[in-house]
Amino acid sequence: MTTEAKFHWAIIILLAVSTVYAFYWVWGLLFILWSIQSLTFGRVFLLSRIYRKDEPILFFAVTAMWFAFGVWELMFDLLWRFGIDSFLGWNFYGG
């Protein structure tokens, strides 16, 4: 097994463990990193490869969606985890 393959398996295990223990901020960081990588390399993957030069509107829509998902997961998980929502007077979960 190559070093790259070991790294990929470690990431899969990290994501599985973070999901089980409800550390969704890890997923948020991953989505943000995916969006940065897609802007850097000019391609994004959503069931098939989408290239910036061929489909610019779809490319930027998917990249923006990934970035928004990442910020959403990161923000709401950290707000929930550290109780900042009650400090600011927001109640994201109703009640």
N, C-alpha and C positions, 0 to 999 in steps of 0.2 A: 504494500500500500504506500502510495506516495505521500509526501508531506502535505501537499494540497488536499488530498483526499482525507487525511487525518484531521486537517483543519475543518473541512466541511462537516465531517461527522461530529466534531466537537461543537460546532455551531448548532447542528440539529439537536444534539443532546441539551445544549444550553436553552434553546427555544422550547423544547419539551418541558424541561424542569421549570422554566420561568412561567409557562402556561399553567402547570400543575399548582404552583405556589402563588399564582395570580400576580406576577411581576410583569404587568403589561407594558411598562415603560421600556422594557427590552425590545418588544415588538415595535414600539414607537421609534426607537433609535434605528432599528433595522429599516423601517419604511423611509426615514429621513436619509439614511445612507444610500438606499436604493435610488431615491430621487436625485441625490447628488451625483451618484455614479452614472445615472442615465443622462444627466446634463453634461457630464464630462465626456462620455464616449459617444453621445449622439444616438443611442439606441435604448429601447425599453422593451421588456418582454411582457406581453399580456396575451396569453394563449398562442401567440406567435410574435416574431420580432417586428418591432415598429421602429423605423429609422426616421430621424429628424428631417433628413433631406427629402424623403419620399412622402411622408405624412406629417407635416409640421403641426397641424392643429390637433390631431389625435395624439401625437407624441407629447405635446405640452399639456394636453388634458390629462393624460395618464400620469405624467410626472407631477403635475399639480395635485392630482388626487392622492398619489402616494405621499407627497409632502404633507398634505392636509391630514391624512390618516395618521401619519407619524406624529405631528404636533398634537393632534387630538388625543391619541393614546398616551403620549408623554405627559401632556398637561393634566389630563383628568386622573391618571393614575397617581401622579405625584401630589396633586391637590387632595385626592382622597387619602393617600397614605400619610401625609403630614398634616392633615386637618386644616389646610389653608382655606378651604371652602367655608368652614364655619367662622373663621377669623374675618373673612371678607363679607360675611353675611349672605353668602350664596348657599343654596341648597339644591344640588344637582340631582338628588335622588328622590325628591318629593317628601312630603310629610312634615 
